[in-house]
Amino acid sequence: LGRPYVIGDWIVLSDGTEGRVVESTWRSTHVLTAANNVVMLPNSVLAKLGLTNISRPDEAHLIT
């Protein structure tokens, strides 16, 4: 299966949560927010949310 994010990527979820992926296991993904909170999202919930990975493509291919 394709991975829409890897550790270190900055993601924005459709529910408004945004932050850097700091850990990803087979059960959950941990996101560090700008307020230094760690949000633990079960992967089953994460799969149902819309997700934008703003770390990809790299800066050379971004549109501003």
PDBQT receptor file of N, H, CA, C and O in Angstrom, charges set to zero:
ATOM      1  N   LEU A   1       0.836  -1.187   0.000  1.00  0.00    +0.000 N 
ATOM      2  CA  LEU A   1       0.000   0.000   0.000  1.00  0.00    +0.000 C 
ATOM      3  C   LEU A   1       0.875   1.242   0.000  1.00  0.00    +0.000 C 
ATOM      4  O   LEU A   1       1.948   1.258   0.603  1.00  0.00    +0.000 OA
ATOM      5  N   GLY A   2       0.414   2.271  -0.672  1.00  0.00    +0.000 N 
ATOM      6  H   GLY A   2      -0.458   2.258  -1.162  1.00  0.00    +0.000 HD
ATOM      7  CA  GLY A   2       1.142   3.531  -0.716  1.00  0.00    +0.000 C 
ATOM      8  C   GLY A   2       1.020   4.277   0.598  1.00  0.00    +0.000 C 
ATOM      9  O   GLY A   2       0.001   4.190   1.284  1.00  0.00    +0.000 OA
ATOM     10  N   ARG A   3       2.045   4.996   0.935  1.00  0.00    +0.000 N 
ATOM     11  H   ARG A   3       2.872   5.067   0.378  1.00  0.00    +0.000 HD
ATOM     12  CA  ARG A   3       2.048   5.792   2.173  1.00  0.00    +0.000 C 
ATOM     13  C   ARG A   3       1.940   7.262   1.775  1.00  0.00    +0.000 C 
ATOM     14  O   ARG A   3       2.818   7.767   1.076  1.00  0.00    +0.000 OA
ATOM     15  N   PRO A   4       0.890   7.958   2.199  1.00  0.00    +0.000 N 
ATOM     16  CA  PRO A   4       0.756   9.367   1.849  1.00  0.00    +0.000 C 
ATOM     17  C   PRO A   4       1.676  10.275   2.659  1.00  0.00    +0.000 C 
ATOM     18  O   PRO A   4       1.775  11.468   2.369  1.00  0.00    +0.000 OA
ATOM     19  N   TYR A   5       2.349   9.730   3.671  1.00  0.00    +0.000 N 
ATOM     20  H   TYR A   5       2.269   8.762   3.907  1.00  0.00    +0.000 HD
ATOM     21  CA  TYR A   5       3.242  10.517   4.511  1.00  0.00    +0.000 C 
ATOM     22  C   TYR A   5       4.296   9.610   5.112  1.00  0.00    +0.000 C 
ATOM     23  O   TYR A   5       4.116   8.395   5.197  1.00  0.00    +0.000 OA
ATOM     24  N   VAL A   6       5.399  10.213   5.527  1.00  0.00    +0.000 N 
ATOM     25  H   VAL A   6       5.545  11.200   5.458  1.00  0.00    +0.000 HD
ATOM     26  CA  VAL A   6       6.461   9.507   6.245  1.00  0.00    +0.000 C 
ATOM     27  C   VAL A   6       6.823  10.351   7.460  1.00  0.00    +0.000 C 
ATOM     28  O   VAL A   6       6.392  11.498   7.572  1.00  0.00    +0.000 OA
ATOM     29  N   ILE A   7       7.600   9.796   8.353  1.00  0.00    +0.000 N 
ATOM     30  H   ILE A   7       7.950   8.864   8.261  1.00  0.00    +0.000 HD
ATOM     31  CA  ILE A   7       8.030  10.531   9.538  1.00  0.00    +0.000 C 
ATOM     32  C   ILE A   7       8.793  11.779   9.099  1.00  0.00    +0.000 C 
ATOM     33  O   ILE A   7       9.686  11.715   8.254  1.00  0.00    +0.000 OA
ATOM     34  N   GLY A   8       8.426  12.907   9.688  1.00  0.00    +0.000 N 
ATOM     35  H   GLY A   8       7.701  12.959  10.375  1.00  0.00    +0.000 HD
ATOM     36  CA  GLY A   8       9.044  14.179   9.349  1.00  0.00    +0.000 C 
ATOM     37  C   GLY A   8       8.200  15.044   8.434  1.00  0.00    +0.000 C 
ATOM     38  O   GLY A   8       8.456  16.243   8.320  1.00  0.00    +0.000 OA
ATOM     39  N   ASP A   9       7.184  14.462   7.769  1.00  0.00    +0.000 N 
ATOM     40  H   ASP A   9       6.976  13.488   7.862  1.00  0.00    +0.000 HD
ATOM     41  CA  ASP A   9       6.321  15.246   6.883  1.00  0.00    +0.000 C 
ATOM     42  C   ASP A   9       5.354  16.098   7.693  1.00  0.00    +0.000 C 
ATOM     43  O   ASP A   9       4.913  15.699   8.771  1.00  0.00    +0.000 OA
ATOM     44  N   TRP A  10       5.026  17.284   7.161  1.00  0.00    +0.000 N 
ATOM     45  H   TRP A  10       5.385  17.608   6.285  1.00  0.00    +0.000 HD
ATOM     46  CA  TRP A  10       4.027  18.171   7.759  1.00  0.00    +0.000 C 
ATOM     47  C   TRP A  10       2.709  17.885   7.059  1.00  0.00    +0.000 C 
ATOM     48  O   TRP A  10       2.618  17.986   5.836  1.00  0.00    +0.000 OA
ATOM     49  N   ILE A  11       1.672  17.523   7.837  1.00  0.00    +0.000 N 
ATOM     50  H   ILE A  11       1.746  17.441   8.831  1.00  0.00    +0.000 HD
ATOM     51  CA  ILE A  11       0.380  17.173   7.252  1.00  0.00    +0.000 C 
ATOM     52  C   ILE A  11      -0.722  18.057   7.825  1.00  0.00    +0.000 C 
ATOM     53  O   ILE A  11      -0.610  18.578   8.935  1.00  0.00    +0.000 OA
ATOM     54  N   VAL A  12      -1.793  18.216   7.042  1.00  0.00    +0.000 N 
ATOM     55  H   VAL A  12      -1.884  17.793   6.140  1.00  0.00    +0.000 HD
ATOM     56  CA  VAL A  12      -2.983  18.939   7.460  1.00  0.00    +0.000 C 
ATOM     57  C   VAL A  12      -4.163  17.999   7.225  1.00  0.00    +0.000 C 
ATOM     58  O   VAL A  12      -4.345  17.486   6.121  1.00  0.00    +0.000 OA
ATOM     59  N   LEU A  13      -4.966  17.776   8.273  1.00  0.00    +0.000 N 
ATOM     60  H   LEU A  13      -4.818  18.193   9.170  1.00  0.00    +0.000 HD
ATOM     61  CA  LEU A  13      -6.119  16.892   8.174  1.00  0.00    +0.000 C 
ATOM     62  C   LEU A  13      -7.383  17.699   7.919  1.00  0.00    +0.000 C 
ATOM     63  O   LEU A  13      -7.433  18.890   8.228  1.00  0.00    +0.000 OA
ATOM     64  N   SER A  14      -8.398  17.064   7.362  1.00  0.00    +0.000 N 
ATOM     65  H   SER A  14      -8.357  16.097   7.111  1.00  0.00    +0.000 HD
ATOM     66  CA  SER A  14      -9.640  17.759   7.045  1.00  0.00    +0.000 C 
ATOM     67  C   SER A  14     -10.365  18.259   8.288  1.00  0.00    +0.000 C 
ATOM     68  O   SER A  14     -11.225  19.133   8.180  1.00  0.00    +0.000 OA
ATOM     69  N   ASP A  15     -10.040  17.726   9.469  1.00  0.00    +0.000 N 
ATOM     70  H   ASP A  15      -9.341  17.016   9.557  1.00  0.00    +0.000 HD
ATOM     71  CA  ASP A  15     -10.680  18.203  10.702  1.00  0.00    +0.000 C 
ATOM     72  C   ASP A  15      -9.964  19.421  11.288  1.00  0.00    +0.000 C 
ATOM     73  O   ASP A  15     -10.349  19.905  12.352  1.00  0.00    +0.000 OA
ATOM     74  N   GLY A  16      -8.914  19.930  10.600  1.00  0.00    +0.000 N 
ATOM     75  H   GLY A  16      -8.601  19.537   9.736  1.00  0.00    +0.000 HD
ATOM     76  CA  GLY A  16      -8.194  21.115  11.050  1.00  0.00    +0.000 C 
ATOM     77  C   GLY A  16      -6.898  20.827  11.780  1.00  0.00    +0.000 C 
ATOM     78  O   GLY A  16      -6.107  21.742  12.009  1.00  0.00    +0.000 OA
ATOM     79  N   THR A  17      -6.662  19.579  12.151  1.00  0.00    +0.000 N 
ATOM     80  H   THR A  17      -7.304  18.836  11.965  1.00  0.00    +0.000 HD
ATOM     81  CA  THR A  17      -5.416  19.205  12.822  1.00  0.00    +0.000 C 
ATOM     82  C   THR A  17      -4.266  19.313  11.835  1.00  0.00    +0.000 C 
ATOM     83  O   THR A  17      -4.362  18.845  10.701  1.00  0.00    +0.000 OA
ATOM     84  N   GLU A  18      -3.174  19.934  12.276  1.00  0.00    +0.000 N 
ATOM     85  H   GLU A  18      -3.095  20.314  13.197  1.00  0.00    +0.000 HD
ATOM     86  CA  GLU A  18      -1.988  19.976  11.434  1.00  0.00    +0.000 C 
ATOM     87  C   GLU A  18      -0.750  19.858  12.296  1.00  0.00    +0.000 C 
ATOM     88  O   GLU A  18      -0.731  20.295  13.447  1.00  0.00    +0.000 OA
ATOM     89  N   GLY A  19       0.281  19.261  11.726  1.00  0.00    +0.000 N 
ATOM     90  H   GLY A  19       0.266  18.906  10.791  1.00  0.00    +0.000 HD
ATOM     91  CA  GLY A  19       1.523  19.100  12.454  1.00  0.00    +0.000 C 
ATOM     92  C   GLY A  19       2.478  18.185  11.731  1.00  0.00    +0.000 C 
ATOM     93  O   GLY A  19       2.229  17.758  10.603  1.00  0.00    +0.000 OA
ATOM     94  N   ARG A  20       3.591  17.886  12.408  1.00  0.00    +0.000 N 
ATOM     95  H   ARG A  20       3.793  18.232  13.324  1.00  0.00    +0.000 HD
ATOM     96  CA  ARG A  20       4.641  17.037  11.843  1.00  0.00    +0.000 C 
ATOM     97  C   ARG A  20       4.466  15.611  12.342  1.00  0.00    +0.000 C 
ATOM     98  O   ARG A  20       4.257  15.391  13.535  1.00  0.00    +0.000 OA
ATOM     99  N   VAL A  21       4.551  14.643  11.439  1.00  0.00    +0.000 N 
ATOM    100  H   VAL A  21       4.722  14.822  10.470  1.00  0.00    +0.000 HD
ATOM    101  CA  VAL A  21       4.460  13.233  11.805  1.00  0.00    +0.000 C 
ATOM    102  C   VAL A  21       5.741  12.856  12.535  1.00  0.00    +0.000 C 
ATOM    103  O   VAL A  21       6.837  12.980  11.988  1.00  0.00    +0.000 OA
ATOM    104  N   VAL A  22       5.596  12.388  13.791  1.00  0.00    +0.000 N 
ATOM    105  H   VAL A  22       4.706  12.287  14.235  1.00  0.00    +0.000 HD
ATOM    106  CA  VAL A  22       6.775  12.039  14.585  1.00  0.00    +0.000 C 
ATOM    107  C   VAL A  22       6.892  10.544  14.822  1.00  0.00    +0.000 C 
ATOM    108  O   VAL A  22       7.970  10.053  15.159  1.00  0.00    +0.000 OA
ATOM    109  N   GLU A  23       5.790   9.811  14.650  1.00  0.00    +0.000 N 
ATOM    110  H   GLU A  23       4.915  10.210  14.376  1.00  0.00    +0.000 HD
ATOM    111  CA  GLU A  23       5.831   8.361  14.831  1.00  0.00    +0.000 C 
ATOM    112  C   GLU A  23       4.674   7.743  14.069  1.00  0.00    +0.000 C 
ATOM    113  O   GLU A  23       3.584   8.311  14.014  1.00  0.00    +0.000 OA
ATOM    114  N   SER A  24       4.912   6.582  13.485  1.00  0.00    +0.000 N 
ATOM    115  H   SER A  24       5.798   6.121  13.530  1.00  0.00    +0.000 HD
ATOM    116  CA  SER A  24       3.865   5.876  12.768  1.00  0.00    +0.000 C 
ATOM    117  C   SER A  24       4.066   4.386  12.978  1.00  0.00    +0.000 C 
ATOM    118  O   SER A  24       5.096   3.826  12.603  1.00  0.00    +0.000 OA
ATOM    119  N   THR A  25       3.066   3.748  13.584  1.00  0.00    +0.000 N 
ATOM    120  H   THR A  25       2.229   4.203  13.889  1.00  0.00    +0.000 HD
ATOM    121  CA  THR A  25       3.101   2.305  13.800  1.00  0.00    +0.000 C 
ATOM    122  C   THR A  25       1.941   1.673  13.044  1.00  0.00    +0.000 C 
ATOM    123  O   THR A  25       1.192   2.375  12.364  1.00  0.00    +0.000 OA
ATOM    124  N   TRP A  26       1.785   0.375  13.150  1.00  0.00    +0.000 N 
ATOM    125  H   TRP A  26       2.394  -0.195  13.702  1.00  0.00    +0.000 HD
ATOM    126  CA  TRP A  26       0.689  -0.292  12.451  1.00  0.00    +0.000 C 
ATOM    127  C   TRP A  26      -0.658   0.056  13.063  1.00  0.00    +0.000 C 
ATOM    128  O   TRP A  26      -1.689  -0.170  12.430  1.00  0.00    +0.000 OA
ATOM    129  N   ARG A  27      -0.680   0.604  14.289  1.00  0.00    +0.000 N 
ATOM    130  H   ARG A  27       0.158   0.787  14.803  1.00  0.00    +0.000 HD
ATOM    131  CA  ARG A  27      -1.940   0.939  14.943  1.00  0.00    +0.000 C 
ATOM    132  C   ARG A  27      -2.276   2.417  14.925  1.00  0.00    +0.000 C 
ATOM    133  O   ARG A  27      -3.449   2.777  14.821  1.00  0.00    +0.000 OA
ATOM    134  N   SER A  28      -1.265   3.292  15.026  1.00  0.00    +0.000 N 
ATOM    135  H   SER A  28      -0.312   3.000  15.111  1.00  0.00    +0.000 HD
ATOM    136  CA  SER A  28      -1.561   4.718  15.146  1.00  0.00    +0.000 C 
ATOM    137  C   SER A  28      -0.434   5.571  14.567  1.00  0.00    +0.000 C 
ATOM    138  O   SER A  28       0.679   5.103  14.327  1.00  0.00    +0.000 OA
ATOM    139  N   THR A  29      -0.776   6.852  14.354  1.00  0.00    +0.000 N 
ATOM    140  H   THR A  29      -1.680   7.232  14.549  1.00  0.00    +0.000 HD
ATOM    141  CA  THR A  29       0.177   7.839  13.884  1.00  0.00    +0.000 C 
ATOM    142  C   THR A  29       0.186   8.975  14.894  1.00  0.00    +0.000 C 
ATOM    143  O   THR A  29      -0.874   9.415  15.341  1.00  0.00    +0.000 OA
ATOM    144  N   HIS A  30       1.372   9.455  15.260  1.00  0.00    +0.000 N 
ATOM    145  H   HIS A  30       2.233   9.097  14.898  1.00  0.00    +0.000 HD
ATOM    146  CA  HIS A  30       1.521  10.532  16.231  1.00  0.00    +0.000 C 
ATOM    147  C   HIS A  30       1.950  11.788  15.484  1.00  0.00    +0.000 C 
ATOM    148  O   HIS A  30       2.911  11.778  14.715  1.00  0.00    +0.000 OA
ATOM    149  N   VAL A  31       1.211  12.873  15.730  1.00  0.00    +0.000 N 
ATOM    150  H   VAL A  31       0.431  12.881  16.355  1.00  0.00    +0.000 HD
ATOM    151  CA  VAL A  31       1.464  14.143  15.052  1.00  0.00    +0.000 C 
ATOM    152  C   VAL A  31       1.788  15.189  16.107  1.00  0.00    +0.000 C 
ATOM    153  O   VAL A  31       1.023  15.382  17.051  1.00  0.00    +0.000 OA
ATOM    154  N   LEU A  32       2.926  15.865  15.946  1.00  0.00    +0.000 N 
ATOM    155  H   LEU A  32       3.548  15.707  15.179  1.00  0.00    +0.000 HD
ATOM    156  CA  LEU A  32       3.338  16.950  16.841  1.00  0.00    +0.000 C 
ATOM    157  C   LEU A  32       2.820  18.255  16.260  1.00  0.00    +0.000 C 
ATOM    158  O   LEU A  32       3.210  18.638  15.157  1.00  0.00    +0.000 OA
ATOM    159  N   THR A  33       1.943  18.948  16.991  1.00  0.00    +0.000 N 
ATOM    160  H   THR A  33       1.627  18.638  17.887  1.00  0.00    +0.000 HD
ATOM    161  CA  THR A  33       1.343  20.191  16.506  1.00  0.00    +0.000 C 
ATOM    162  C   THR A  33       2.262  21.376  16.784  1.00  0.00    +0.000 C 
ATOM    163  O   THR A  33       3.272  21.244  17.475  1.00  0.00    +0.000 OA
ATOM    164  N   ALA A  34       1.898  22.535  16.238  1.00  0.00    +0.000 N 
ATOM    165  H   ALA A  34       1.078  22.643  15.677  1.00  0.00    +0.000 HD
ATOM    166  CA  ALA A  34       2.683  23.753  16.452  1.00  0.00    +0.000 C 
ATOM    167  C   ALA A  34       2.678  24.175  17.917  1.00  0.00    +0.000 C 
ATOM    168  O   ALA A  34       3.587  24.878  18.359  1.00  0.00    +0.000 OA
ATOM    169  N   ALA A  35       1.659  23.751  18.682  1.00  0.00    +0.000 N 
ATOM    170  H   ALA A  35       0.921  23.180  18.323  1.00  0.00    +0.000 HD
ATOM    171  CA  ALA A  35       1.572  24.075  20.110  1.00  0.00    +0.000 C 
ATOM    172  C   ALA A  35       2.320  23.052  20.970  1.00  0.00    +0.000 C 
ATOM    173  O   ALA A  35       2.162  23.042  22.190  1.00  0.00    +0.000 OA
ATOM    174  N   ASN A  36       3.128  22.196  20.348  1.00  0.00    +0.000 N 
ATOM    175  H   ASN A  36       3.255  22.204  19.356  1.00  0.00    +0.000 HD
ATOM    176  CA  ASN A  36       3.909  21.145  21.017  1.00  0.00    +0.000 C 
ATOM    177  C   ASN A  36       3.037  20.109  21.717  1.00  0.00    +0.000 C 
ATOM    178  O   ASN A  36       3.437  19.541  22.733  1.00  0.00    +0.000 OA
ATOM    179  N   ASN A  37       1.857  19.864  21.179  1.00  0.00    +0.000 N 
ATOM    180  H   ASN A  37       1.532  20.326  20.353  1.00  0.00    +0.000 HD
ATOM    181  CA  ASN A  37       1.008  18.772  21.642  1.00  0.00    +0.000 C 
ATOM    182  C   ASN A  37       1.178  17.604  20.697  1.00  0.00    +0.000 C 
ATOM    183  O   ASN A  37       1.346  17.794  19.493  1.00  0.00    +0.000 OA
ATOM    184  N   VAL A  38       1.135  16.395  21.234  1.00  0.00    +0.000 N 
ATOM    185  H   VAL A  38       0.999  16.241  22.213  1.00  0.00    +0.000 HD
ATOM    186  CA  VAL A  38       1.192  15.200  20.397  1.00  0.00    +0.000 C 
ATOM    187  C   VAL A  38      -0.219  14.648  20.277  1.00  0.00    +0.000 C 
ATOM    188  O   VAL A  38      -0.852  14.303  21.274  1.00  0.00    +0.000 OA
ATOM    189  N   VAL A  39      -0.704  14.570  19.037  1.00  0.00    +0.000 N 
ATOM    190  H   VAL A  39      -0.189  14.851  18.227  1.00  0.00    +0.000 HD
ATOM    191  CA  VAL A  39      -2.022  14.022  18.748  1.00  0.00    +0.000 C 
ATOM    192  C   VAL A  39      -1.809  12.600  18.250  1.00  0.00    +0.000 C 
ATOM    193  O   VAL A  39      -1.104  12.381  17.265  1.00  0.00    +0.000 OA
ATOM    194  N   MET A  40      -2.420  11.632  18.932  1.00  0.00    +0.000 N 
ATOM    195  H   MET A  40      -2.993  11.810  19.731  1.00  0.00    +0.000 HD
ATOM    196  CA  MET A  40      -2.313  10.233  18.528  1.00  0.00    +0.000 C 
ATOM    197  C   MET A  40      -3.592   9.860  17.802  1.00  0.00    +0.000 C 
ATOM    198  O   MET A  40      -4.676   9.873  18.385  1.00  0.00    +0.000 OA
ATOM    199  N   LEU A  41      -3.457   9.528  16.524  1.00  0.00    +0.000 N 
ATOM    200  H   LEU A  41      -2.577   9.517  16.051  1.00  0.00    +0.000 HD
ATOM    201  CA  LEU A  41      -4.601   9.199  15.692  1.00  0.00    +0.000 C 
ATOM    202  C   LEU A  41      -4.566   7.720  15.323  1.00  0.00    +0.000 C 
ATOM    203  O   LEU A  41      -3.582   7.258  14.744  1.00  0.00    +0.000 OA
ATOM    204  N   PRO A  42      -5.617   6.968  15.643  1.00  0.00    +0.000 N 
ATOM    205  CA  PRO A  42      -5.665   5.589  15.157  1.00  0.00    +0.000 C 
ATOM    206  C   PRO A  42      -5.661   5.599  13.627  1.00  0.00    +0.000 C 
ATOM    207  O   PRO A  42      -6.317   6.439  13.012  1.00  0.00    +0.000 OA
ATOM    208  N   ASN A  43      -4.937   4.686  13.020  1.00  0.00    +0.000 N 
ATOM    209  H   ASN A  43      -4.403   4.004  13.520  1.00  0.00    +0.000 HD
ATOM    210  CA  ASN A  43      -4.846   4.658  11.566  1.00  0.00    +0.000 C 
ATOM    211  C   ASN A  43      -6.193   4.417  10.913  1.00  0.00    +0.000 C 
ATOM    212  O   ASN A  43      -6.409   4.848   9.781  1.00  0.00    +0.000 OA
ATOM    213  N   SER A  44      -7.115   3.732  11.603  1.00  0.00    +0.000 N 
ATOM    214  H   SER A  44      -6.940   3.382  12.523  1.00  0.00    +0.000 HD
ATOM    215  CA  SER A  44      -8.453   3.524  11.049  1.00  0.00    +0.000 C 
ATOM    216  C   SER A  44      -9.198   4.844  10.911  1.00  0.00    +0.000 C 
ATOM    217  O   SER A  44      -9.947   5.032   9.951  1.00  0.00    +0.000 OA
ATOM    218  N   VAL A  45      -9.005   5.760  11.854  1.00  0.00    +0.000 N 
ATOM    219  H   VAL A  45      -8.398   5.608  12.633  1.00  0.00    +0.000 HD
ATOM    220  CA  VAL A  45      -9.624   7.094  11.788  1.00  0.00    +0.000 C 
ATOM    221  C   VAL A  45      -8.903   7.940  10.746  1.00  0.00    +0.000 C 
ATOM    222  O   VAL A  45      -9.546   8.649   9.972  1.00  0.00    +0.000 OA
ATOM    223  N   LEU A  46      -7.601   7.874  10.720  1.00  0.00    +0.000 N 
ATOM    224  H   LEU A  46      -7.079   7.298  11.349  1.00  0.00    +0.000 HD
ATOM    225  CA  LEU A  46      -6.801   8.648   9.790  1.00  0.00    +0.000 C 
ATOM    226  C   LEU A  46      -7.126   8.293   8.343  1.00  0.00    +0.000 C 
ATOM    227  O   LEU A  46      -7.105   9.163   7.472  1.00  0.00    +0.000 OA
ATOM    228  N   ALA A  47      -7.424   7.033   8.080  1.00  0.00    +0.000 N 
ATOM    229  H   ALA A  47      -7.441   6.326   8.787  1.00  0.00    +0.000 HD
ATOM    230  CA  ALA A  47      -7.747   6.595   6.725  1.00  0.00    +0.000 C 
ATOM    231  C   ALA A  47      -9.057   7.194   6.237  1.00  0.00    +0.000 C 
ATOM    232  O   ALA A  47      -9.265   7.314   5.030  1.00  0.00    +0.000 OA
ATOM    233  N   LYS A  48      -9.942   7.571   7.150  1.00  0.00    +0.000 N 
ATOM    234  H   LYS A  48      -9.773   7.473   8.131  1.00  0.00    +0.000 HD
ATOM    235  CA  LYS A  48     -11.242   8.131   6.776  1.00  0.00    +0.000 C 
ATOM    236  C   LYS A  48     -11.210   9.644   6.609  1.00  0.00    +0.000 C 
ATOM    237  O   LYS A  48     -12.124  10.216   6.015  1.00  0.00    +0.000 OA
ATOM    238  N   LEU A  49     -10.166  10.307   7.127  1.00  0.00    +0.000 N 
ATOM    239  H   LEU A  49      -9.424   9.843   7.610  1.00  0.00    +0.000 HD
ATOM    240  CA  LEU A  49     -10.040  11.754   7.032  1.00  0.00    +0.000 C 
ATOM    241  C   LEU A  49      -9.319  12.145   5.747  1.00  0.00    +0.000 C 
ATOM    242  O   LEU A  49      -8.486  11.393   5.240  1.00  0.00    +0.000 OA
ATOM    243  N   GLY A  50      -9.642  13.316   5.229  1.00  0.00    +0.000 N 
ATOM    244  H   GLY A  50     -10.318  13.927   5.640  1.00  0.00    +0.000 HD
ATOM    245  CA  GLY A  50      -8.868  13.866   4.127  1.00  0.00    +0.000 C 
ATOM    246  C   GLY A  50      -7.533  14.341   4.665  1.00  0.00    +0.000 C 
ATOM    247  O   GLY A  50      -7.464  14.875   5.772  1.00  0.00    +0.000 OA
ATOM    248  N   LEU A  51      -6.486  14.154   3.905  1.00  0.00    +0.000 N 
ATOM    249  H   LEU A  51      -6.542  13.720   3.006  1.00  0.00    +0.000 HD
ATOM    250  CA  LEU A  51      -5.143  14.483   4.368  1.00  0.00    +0.000 C 
ATOM    251  C   LEU A  51      -4.396  15.211   3.261  1.00  0.00    +0.000 C 
ATOM    252  O   LEU A  51      -4.393  14.772   2.111  1.00  0.00    +0.000 OA
ATOM    253  N   THR A  52      -3.765  16.322   3.611  1.00  0.00    +0.000 N 
ATOM    254  H   THR A  52      -3.767  16.679   4.546  1.00  0.00    +0.000 HD
ATOM    255  CA  THR A  52      -2.899  17.040   2.681  1.00  0.00    +0.000 C 
ATOM    256  C   THR A  52      -1.490  17.010   3.240  1.00  0.00    +0.000 C 
ATOM    257  O   THR A  52      -1.248  17.447   4.365  1.00  0.00    +0.000 OA
ATOM    258  N   ASN A  53      -0.567  16.493   2.451  1.00  0.00    +0.000 N 
ATOM    259  H   ASN A  53      -0.763  16.138   1.538  1.00  0.00    +0.000 HD
ATOM    260  CA  ASN A  53       0.832  16.450   2.845  1.00  0.00    +0.000 C 
ATOM    261  C   ASN A  53       1.505  17.663   2.220  1.00  0.00    +0.000 C 
ATOM    262  O   ASN A  53       1.752  17.685   1.014  1.00  0.00    +0.000 OA
ATOM    263  N   ILE A  54       1.807  18.683   3.043  1.00  0.00    +0.000 N 
ATOM    264  H   ILE A  54       1.607  18.665   4.023  1.00  0.00    +0.000 HD
ATOM    265  CA  ILE A  54       2.397  19.890   2.486  1.00  0.00    +0.000 C 
ATOM    266  C   ILE A  54       3.923  19.820   2.409  1.00  0.00    +0.000 C 
ATOM    267  O   ILE A  54       4.570  20.790   2.014  1.00  0.00    +0.000 OA
ATOM    268  N   SER A  55       4.494  18.685   2.783  1.00  0.00    +0.000 N 
ATOM    269  H   SER A  55       3.968  17.897   3.104  1.00  0.00    +0.000 HD
ATOM    270  CA  SER A  55       5.933  18.469   2.628  1.00  0.00    +0.000 C 
ATOM    271  C   SER A  55       6.269  17.865   1.273  1.00  0.00    +0.000 C 
ATOM    272  O   SER A  55       7.439  17.796   0.894  1.00  0.00    +0.000 OA
ATOM    273  N   ARG A  56       5.264  17.432   0.553  1.00  0.00    +0.000 N 
ATOM    274  H   ARG A  56       4.314  17.488   0.861  1.00  0.00    +0.000 HD
ATOM    275  CA  ARG A  56       5.491  16.801  -0.748  1.00  0.00    +0.000 C 
ATOM    276  C   ARG A  56       4.604  17.449  -1.777  1.00  0.00    +0.000 C 
ATOM    277  O   ARG A  56       3.479  17.802  -1.423  1.00  0.00    +0.000 OA
ATOM    278  N   PRO A  57       4.991  17.634  -2.984  1.00  0.00    +0.000 N 
ATOM    279  CA  PRO A  57       6.354  17.395  -3.437  1.00  0.00    +0.000 C 
ATOM    280  C   PRO A  57       7.312  18.367  -2.771  1.00  0.00    +0.000 C 
ATOM    281  O   PRO A  57       6.892  19.287  -2.069  1.00  0.00    +0.000 OA
ATOM    282  N   ASP A  58       8.609  18.154  -2.999  1.00  0.00    +0.000 N 
ATOM    283  H   ASP A  58       8.950  17.407  -3.569  1.00  0.00    +0.000 HD
ATOM    284  CA  ASP A  58       9.576  19.027  -2.341  1.00  0.00    +0.000 C 
ATOM    285  C   ASP A  58       9.436  20.471  -2.833  1.00  0.00    +0.000 C 
ATOM    286  O   ASP A  58       8.689  20.753  -3.769  1.00  0.00    +0.000 OA
ATOM    287  N   GLU A  59      10.158  21.362  -2.191  1.00  0.00    +0.000 N 
ATOM    288  H   GLU A  59      10.765  21.133  -1.430  1.00  0.00    +0.000 HD
ATOM    289  CA  GLU A  59      10.010  22.790  -2.440  1.00  0.00    +0.000 C 
ATOM    290  C   GLU A  59      10.252  23.178  -3.901  1.00  0.00    +0.000 C 
ATOM    291  O   GLU A  59       9.720  24.185  -4.368  1.00  0.00    +0.000 OA
ATOM    292  N   ALA A  60      11.035  22.402  -4.609  1.00  0.00    +0.000 N 
ATOM    293  H   ALA A  60      11.466  21.583  -4.229  1.00  0.00    +0.000 HD
ATOM    294  CA  ALA A  60      11.331  22.728  -6.011  1.00  0.00    +0.000 C 
ATOM    295  C   ALA A  60      10.110  22.582  -6.897  1.00  0.00    +0.000 C 
ATOM    296  O   ALA A  60      10.091  23.105  -8.011  1.00  0.00    +0.000 OA
ATOM    297  N   HIS A  61       9.078  21.875  -6.419  1.00  0.00    +0.000 N 
ATOM    298  H   HIS A  61       9.094  21.450  -5.514  1.00  0.00    +0.000 HD
ATOM    299  CA  HIS A  61       7.896  21.611  -7.241  1.00  0.00    +0.000 C 
ATOM    300  C   HIS A  61       6.616  22.229  -6.674  1.00  0.00    +0.000 C 
ATOM    301  O   HIS A  61       5.531  22.000  -7.208  1.00  0.00    +0.000 OA
ATOM    302  N   LEU A  62       6.732  23.004  -5.607  1.00  0.00    +0.000 N 
ATOM    303  H   LEU A  62       7.614  23.191  -5.173  1.00  0.00    +0.000 HD
ATOM    304  CA  LEU A  62       5.555  23.611  -4.999  1.00  0.00    +0.000 C 
ATOM    305  C   LEU A  62       5.057  24.797  -5.806  1.00  0.00    +0.000 C 
ATOM    306  O   LEU A  62       5.834  25.489  -6.464  1.00  0.00    +0.000 OA
ATOM    307  N   ILE A  63       3.751  25.022  -5.745  1.00  0.00    +0.000 N 
ATOM    308  H   ILE A  63       3.120  24.460  -5.211  1.00  0.00    +0.000 HD
ATOM    309  CA  ILE A  63       3.148  26.205  -6.341  1.00  0.00    +0.000 C 
ATOM    310  C   ILE A  63       2.790  27.146  -5.206  1.00  0.00    +0.000 C 
ATOM    311  O   ILE A  63       2.144  26.731  -4.245  1.00  0.00    +0.000 OA
ATOM    312  N   THR A  64       3.193  28.394  -5.295  1.00  0.00    +0.000 N 
ATOM    313  H   THR A  64       3.718  28.732  -6.076  1.00  0.00    +0.000 HD
ATOM    314  CA  THR A  64       2.851  29.343  -4.239  1.00  0.00    +0.000 C 
ATOM    315  C   THR A  64       1.869  30.375  -4.744  1.00  0.00    +0.000 C 
ATOM    316  O   THR A  64       1.463  31.261  -3.993  1.00  0.00    +0.000 OA
TER     317      THR A  64
